[in-house]
């Protein structure tokens, strides 16, 4: 696994754990972020487009996750 793949995997796991701990579904998070569930799914999977990174930052703030 490359370093980039490992970083994406770490982000994915952090967000998944945070969502489970808080009892929030990705659909609910998408509503909080005013975006689509598909976009949240891509961002939380560790995609690195500028839009995905912005969603990751906003989601991290809501979920209190350090990325």
Backbone as XML, in Angstrom:
<?xml version="1.0"?>
<chain id="A" units="angstrom">
  <residue number="1" name="UNK">
    <atom name="N" x="0.857" y="-1.183" z="0.000"/>
    <atom name="CA" x="0.000" y="0.000" z="0.000"/>
    <atom name="C" x="0.898" y="1.241" z="0.000"/>
  </residue>
  <residue number="2" name="UNK">
    <atom name="N" x="0.575" y="2.166" z="-0.892"/>
    <atom name="CA" x="1.377" y="3.394" z="-0.969"/>
    <atom name="C" x="1.046" y="4.306" z="0.209"/>
  </residue>
  <residue number="3" name="UNK">
    <atom name="N" x="1.874" y="5.300" z="0.382"/>
    <atom name="CA" x="1.669" y="6.260" z="1.475"/>
    <atom name="C" x="0.348" y="7.012" z="1.311"/>
  </residue>
  <residue number="4" name="UNK">
    <atom name="N" x="0.018" y="7.381" z="0.072"/>
    <atom name="CA" x="-1.233" y="8.085" z="-0.196"/>
    <atom name="C" x="-2.442" y="7.193" z="0.086"/>
  </residue>
  <residue number="5" name="UNK">
    <atom name="N" x="-2.361" y="5.931" z="-0.306"/>
    <atom name="CA" x="-3.454" y="4.991" z="-0.030"/>
    <atom name="C" x="-3.634" y="4.794" z="1.474"/>
  </residue>
  <residue number="6" name="UNK">
    <atom name="N" x="-2.536" y="4.736" z="2.207"/>
    <atom name="CA" x="-2.595" y="4.579" z="3.659"/>
    <atom name="C" x="-3.233" y="5.803" z="4.304"/>
  </residue>
  <residue number="7" name="UNK">
    <atom name="N" x="-2.872" y="6.991" z="3.829"/>
    <atom name="CA" x="-3.448" y="8.224" z="4.372"/>
    <atom name="C" x="-4.949" y="8.266" z="4.111"/>
  </residue>
  <residue number="8" name="UNK">
    <atom name="N" x="-5.375" y="7.880" z="2.911"/>
    <atom name="CA" x="-6.803" y="7.852" z="2.582"/>
    <atom name="C" x="-7.539" y="6.858" z="3.468"/>
  </residue>
  <residue number="9" name="UNK">
    <atom name="N" x="-6.935" y="5.718" z="3.697"/>
    <atom name="CA" x="-7.546" y="4.703" z="4.549"/>
    <atom name="C" x="-7.697" y="5.210" z="5.979"/>
  </residue>
  <residue number="10" name="UNK">
    <atom name="N" x="-6.679" y="5.907" z="6.478"/>
    <atom name="CA" x="-6.729" y="6.455" z="7.839"/>
    <atom name="C" x="-7.859" y="7.471" z="7.977"/>
  </residue>
  <residue number="11" name="UNK">
    <atom name="N" x="-8.007" y="8.325" z="6.983"/>
    <atom name="CA" x="-9.073" y="9.330" z="7.008"/>
    <atom name="C" x="-10.436" y="8.643" z="7.009"/>
  </residue>
  <residue number="12" name="UNK">
    <atom name="N" x="-10.582" y="7.661" z="6.138"/>
    <atom name="CA" x="-11.848" y="6.921" z="6.032"/>
    <atom name="C" x="-12.222" y="6.299" z="7.379"/>
  </residue>
  <residue number="13" name="UNK">
    <atom name="N" x="-11.270" y="5.682" z="8.038"/>
    <atom name="CA" x="-11.523" y="5.023" z="9.321"/>
    <atom name="C" x="-11.879" y="6.051" z="10.399"/>
  </residue>
  <residue number="14" name="UNK">
    <atom name="N" x="-11.156" y="7.156" z="10.442"/>
    <atom name="CA" x="-11.436" y="8.192" z="11.450"/>
    <atom name="C" x="-12.866" y="8.713" z="11.319"/>
  </residue>
  <residue number="15" name="UNK">
    <atom name="N" x="-13.270" y="9.003" z="10.082"/>
    <atom name="CA" x="-14.617" y="9.521" z="9.876"/>
    <atom name="C" x="-15.671" y="8.465" z="10.200"/>
  </residue>
  <residue number="16" name="UNK">
    <atom name="N" x="-15.422" y="7.232" z="9.803"/>
    <atom name="CA" x="-16.390" y="6.165" z="10.055"/>
    <atom name="C" x="-16.598" y="5.977" z="11.559"/>
  </residue>
  <residue number="17" name="UNK">
    <atom name="N" x="-15.516" y="5.941" z="12.308"/>
    <atom name="CA" x="-15.596" y="5.787" z="13.761"/>
    <atom name="C" x="-16.342" y="6.968" z="14.389"/>
  </residue>
  <residue number="18" name="UNK">
    <atom name="N" x="-16.009" y="8.186" z="13.943"/>
    <atom name="CA" x="-16.651" y="9.381" z="14.492"/>
    <atom name="C" x="-18.151" y="9.377" z="14.219"/>
  </residue>
  <residue number="19" name="UNK">
    <atom name="N" x="-18.545" y="8.980" z="13.016"/>
    <atom name="CA" x="-19.976" y="8.916" z="12.692"/>
    <atom name="C" x="-20.692" y="7.899" z="13.575"/>
  </residue>
  <residue number="20" name="UNK">
    <atom name="N" x="-20.091" y="6.740" z="13.751"/>
    <atom name="CA" x="-20.699" y="5.686" z="14.577"/>
    <atom name="C" x="-20.803" y="6.142" z="16.028"/>
  </residue>
  <residue number="21" name="UNK">
    <atom name="N" x="-19.731" y="6.722" z="16.557"/>
    <atom name="CA" x="-19.729" y="7.172" z="17.951"/>
    <atom name="C" x="-20.796" y="8.222" z="18.219"/>
  </residue>
  <residue number="22" name="UNK">
    <atom name="N" x="-21.061" y="9.057" z="17.239"/>
    <atom name="CA" x="-22.041" y="10.135" z="17.419"/>
    <atom name="C" x="-23.437" y="9.765" z="16.935"/>
  </residue>
  <residue number="23" name="UNK">
    <atom name="N" x="-23.555" y="8.571" z="16.348"/>
    <atom name="CA" x="-24.853" y="8.125" z="15.865"/>
    <atom name="C" x="-25.372" y="8.949" z="14.700"/>
  </residue>
  <residue number="24" name="UNK">
    <atom name="N" x="-24.462" y="9.419" z="13.862"/>
    <atom name="CA" x="-24.828" y="10.246" z="12.716"/>
    <atom name="C" x="-24.610" y="9.427" z="11.440"/>
  </residue>
  <residue number="25" name="UNK">
    <atom name="N" x="-25.557" y="9.488" z="10.534"/>
    <atom name="CA" x="-25.417" y="8.822" z="9.243"/>
    <atom name="C" x="-24.840" y="9.802" z="8.234"/>
  </residue>
  <residue number="26" name="UNK">
    <atom name="N" x="-24.237" y="9.264" z="7.182"/>
    <atom name="CA" x="-23.652" y="10.124" z="6.156"/>
    <atom name="C" x="-24.701" y="11.033" z="5.526"/>
  </residue>
  <residue number="27" name="UNK">
    <atom name="N" x="-25.922" y="10.548" z="5.398"/>
    <atom name="CA" x="-27.004" y="11.363" z="4.838"/>
    <atom name="C" x="-27.258" y="12.571" z="5.734"/>
  </residue>
  <residue number="28" name="UNK">
    <atom name="N" x="-27.257" y="12.351" z="7.040"/>
    <atom name="CA" x="-27.466" y="13.451" z="7.989"/>
    <atom name="C" x="-26.294" y="14.438" z="7.931"/>
  </residue>
  <residue number="29" name="UNK">
    <atom name="N" x="-25.088" y="13.909" z="7.825"/>
    <atom name="CA" x="-23.914" y="14.770" z="7.721"/>
    <atom name="C" x="-23.984" y="15.601" z="6.443"/>
  </residue>
  <residue number="30" name="UNK">
    <atom name="N" x="-24.435" y="14.997" z="5.358"/>
    <atom name="CA" x="-24.585" y="15.727" z="4.099"/>
    <atom name="C" x="-25.554" y="16.892" z="4.262"/>
  </residue>
  <residue number="31" name="UNK">
    <atom name="N" x="-26.642" y="16.664" z="4.993"/>
    <atom name="CA" x="-27.602" y="17.740" z="5.245"/>
    <atom name="C" x="-26.950" y="18.854" z="6.059"/>
  </residue>
  <residue number="32" name="UNK">
    <atom name="N" x="-26.160" y="18.499" z="7.058"/>
    <atom name="CA" x="-25.473" y="19.496" z="7.882"/>
    <atom name="C" x="-24.490" y="20.317" z="7.052"/>
  </residue>
  <residue number="33" name="UNK">
    <atom name="N" x="-23.904" y="19.669" z="6.047"/>
    <atom name="CA" x="-22.901" y="20.319" z="5.204"/>
    <atom name="C" x="-23.515" y="20.960" z="3.961"/>
  </residue>
  <residue number="34" name="UNK">
    <atom name="N" x="-24.815" y="20.827" z="3.803"/>
    <atom name="CA" x="-25.526" y="21.365" z="2.626"/>
    <atom name="C" x="-24.933" y="20.852" z="1.315"/>
  </residue>
  <residue number="35" name="UNK">
    <atom name="N" x="-24.723" y="19.551" z="1.262"/>
    <atom name="CA" x="-24.209" y="18.921" z="0.046"/>
    <atom name="C" x="-24.904" y="17.577" z="-0.133"/>
  </residue>
  <residue number="36" name="UNK">
    <atom name="N" x="-24.533" y="16.851" z="-1.156"/>
    <atom name="CA" x="-25.189" y="15.579" z="-1.438"/>
    <atom name="C" x="-24.534" y="14.435" z="-0.669"/>
  </residue>
  <residue number="37" name="UNK">
    <atom name="N" x="-25.299" y="13.393" z="-0.385"/>
    <atom name="CA" x="-24.716" y="12.217" z="0.266"/>
    <atom name="C" x="-23.583" y="11.606" z="-0.560"/>
  </residue>
  <residue number="38" name="UNK">
    <atom name="N" x="-23.715" y="11.625" z="-1.887"/>
    <atom name="CA" x="-22.666" y="11.070" z="-2.749"/>
    <atom name="C" x="-21.366" y="11.854" z="-2.600"/>
  </residue>
  <residue number="39" name="UNK">
    <atom name="N" x="-21.476" y="13.170" z="-2.518"/>
    <atom name="CA" x="-20.279" y="14.002" z="-2.365"/>
    <atom name="C" x="-19.624" y="13.738" z="-1.006"/>
  </residue>
  <residue number="40" name="UNK">
    <atom name="N" x="-20.417" y="13.591" z="0.031"/>
    <atom name="CA" x="-19.879" y="13.283" z="1.363"/>
    <atom name="C" x="-19.194" y="11.928" z="1.337"/>
  </residue>
  <residue number="41" name="UNK">
    <atom name="N" x="-19.808" y="10.963" z="0.691"/>
    <atom name="CA" x="-19.228" y="9.628" z="0.603"/>
    <atom name="C" x="-17.855" y="9.667" z="-0.059"/>
  </residue>
  <residue number="42" name="UNK">
    <atom name="N" x="-17.751" y="10.385" z="-1.170"/>
    <atom name="CA" x="-16.460" y="10.503" z="-1.864"/>
    <atom name="C" x="-15.424" y="11.202" z="-0.980"/>
  </residue>
  <residue number="43" name="UNK">
    <atom name="N" x="-15.834" y="12.274" z="-0.332"/>
    <atom name="CA" x="-14.903" y="13.033" z="0.511"/>
    <atom name="C" x="-14.425" y="12.198" z="1.695"/>
  </residue>
  <residue number="44" name="UNK">
    <atom name="N" x="-15.361" y="11.509" z="2.342"/>
    <atom name="CA" x="-14.986" y="10.722" z="3.517"/>
    <atom name="C" x="-14.194" y="9.474" z="3.147"/>
  </residue>
  <residue number="45" name="UNK">
    <atom name="N" x="-14.242" y="9.099" z="1.878"/>
    <atom name="CA" x="-13.449" y="7.963" z="1.405"/>
    <atom name="C" x="-11.983" y="8.351" z="1.209"/>
  </residue>
  <residue number="46" name="UNK">
    <atom name="N" x="-11.701" y="9.661" z="1.321"/>
    <atom name="CA" x="-10.325" y="10.108" z="1.230"/>
    <atom name="C" x="-9.941" y="10.709" z="-0.106"/>
  </residue>
  <residue number="47" name="UNK">
    <atom name="N" x="-10.925" y="11.020" z="-0.945"/>
    <atom name="CA" x="-10.614" y="11.672" z="-2.221"/>
    <atom name="C" x="-9.912" y="13.002" z="-1.961"/>
  </residue>
  <residue number="48" name="UNK">
    <atom name="N" x="-9.114" y="13.439" z="-2.928"/>
    <atom name="CA" x="-8.277" y="14.612" z="-2.698"/>
    <atom name="C" x="-8.556" y="15.777" z="-3.647"/>
  </residue>
  <residue number="49" name="UNK">
    <atom name="N" x="-9.735" y="15.833" z="-4.235"/>
    <atom name="CA" x="-10.065" y="17.004" z="-5.048"/>
    <atom name="C" x="-10.273" y="18.180" z="-4.097"/>
  </residue>
  <residue number="50" name="UNK">
    <atom name="N" x="-10.118" y="19.401" z="-4.585"/>
    <atom name="CA" x="-10.310" y="20.558" z="-3.695"/>
    <atom name="C" x="-11.686" y="20.563" z="-3.007"/>
  </residue>
  <residue number="51" name="UNK">
    <atom name="N" x="-12.739" y="20.196" z="-3.723"/>
    <atom name="CA" x="-14.068" y="20.171" z="-3.120"/>
    <atom name="C" x="-14.144" y="19.112" z="-2.020"/>
  </residue>
  <residue number="52" name="UNK">
    <atom name="N" x="-13.564" y="17.939" z="-2.271"/>
    <atom name="CA" x="-13.574" y="16.870" z="-1.268"/>
    <atom name="C" x="-12.777" y="17.276" z="-0.034"/>
  </residue>
  <residue number="53" name="UNK">
    <atom name="N" x="-11.660" y="17.927" z="-0.226"/>
    <atom name="CA" x="-10.843" y="18.361" z="0.907"/>
    <atom name="C" x="-11.604" y="19.389" z="1.741"/>
  </residue>
  <residue number="54" name="UNK">
    <atom name="N" x="-12.324" y="20.285" z="1.088"/>
    <atom name="CA" x="-13.125" y="21.277" z="1.814"/>
    <atom name="C" x="-14.217" y="20.580" z="2.634"/>
  </residue>
  <residue number="55" name="UNK">
    <atom name="N" x="-14.857" y="19.592" z="2.049"/>
    <atom name="CA" x="-15.894" y="18.841" z="2.776"/>
    <atom name="C" x="-15.269" y="18.091" z="3.948"/>
  </residue>
  <residue number="56" name="UNK">
    <atom name="N" x="-14.093" y="17.516" z="3.738"/>
    <atom name="CA" x="-13.402" y="16.816" z="4.823"/>
    <atom name="C" x="-13.122" y="17.764" z="5.987"/>
  </residue>
  <residue number="57" name="UNK">
    <atom name="N" x="-12.663" y="18.962" z="5.682"/>
    <atom name="CA" x="-12.361" y="19.946" z="6.729"/>
    <atom name="C" x="-13.620" y="20.323" z="7.506"/>
  </residue>
  <residue number="58" name="UNK">
    <atom name="N" x="-14.698" y="20.578" z="6.779"/>
    <atom name="CA" x="-15.954" y="20.961" z="7.442"/>
    <atom name="C" x="-16.528" y="19.802" z="8.257"/>
  </residue>
  <residue number="59" name="UNK">
    <atom name="N" x="-16.446" y="18.589" z="7.709"/>
    <atom name="CA" x="-16.937" y="17.410" z="8.421"/>
    <atom name="C" x="-16.093" y="17.154" z="9.670"/>
  </residue>
  <residue number="60" name="UNK">
    <atom name="N" x="-14.792" y="17.338" z="9.553"/>
    <atom name="CA" x="-13.894" y="17.139" z="10.699"/>
    <atom name="C" x="-14.252" y="18.098" z="11.824"/>
  </residue>
  <residue number="61" name="UNK">
    <atom name="N" x="-14.597" y="19.311" z="11.473"/>
    <atom name="CA" x="-14.976" y="20.297" z="12.493"/>
    <atom name="C" x="-16.264" y="19.872" z="13.185"/>
  </residue>
  <residue number="62" name="UNK">
    <atom name="N" x="-17.244" y="19.450" z="12.408"/>
    <atom name="CA" x="-18.528" y="19.014" z="12.979"/>
    <atom name="C" x="-18.342" y="17.785" z="13.868"/>
  </residue>
  <residue number="63" name="UNK">
    <atom name="N" x="-17.526" y="16.832" z="13.395"/>
    <atom name="CA" x="-17.361" y="15.568" z="14.117"/>
    <atom name="C" x="-16.218" y="15.606" z="15.126"/>
  </residue>
  <residue number="64" name="UNK">
    <atom name="N" x="-15.510" y="16.729" z="15.187"/>
    <atom name="CA" x="-14.373" y="16.881" z="16.090"/>
    <atom name="C" x="-13.302" y="15.804" z="15.830"/>
  </residue>
  <residue number="65" name="UNK">
    <atom name="N" x="-12.948" y="15.702" z="14.544"/>
    <atom name="CA" x="-11.948" y="14.738" z="14.093"/>
    <atom name="C" x="-10.718" y="15.498" z="13.621"/>
  </residue>
  <residue number="66" name="UNK">
    <atom name="N" x="-9.551" y="15.033" z="14.013"/>
    <atom name="CA" x="-8.310" y="15.662" z="13.570"/>
    <atom name="C" x="-7.834" y="14.943" z="12.315"/>
  </residue>
  <residue number="67" name="UNK">
    <atom name="N" x="-7.686" y="15.706" z="11.223"/>
    <atom name="CA" x="-7.224" y="15.091" z="9.979"/>
    <atom name="C" x="-5.903" y="15.676" z="9.554"/>
  </residue>
</chain>
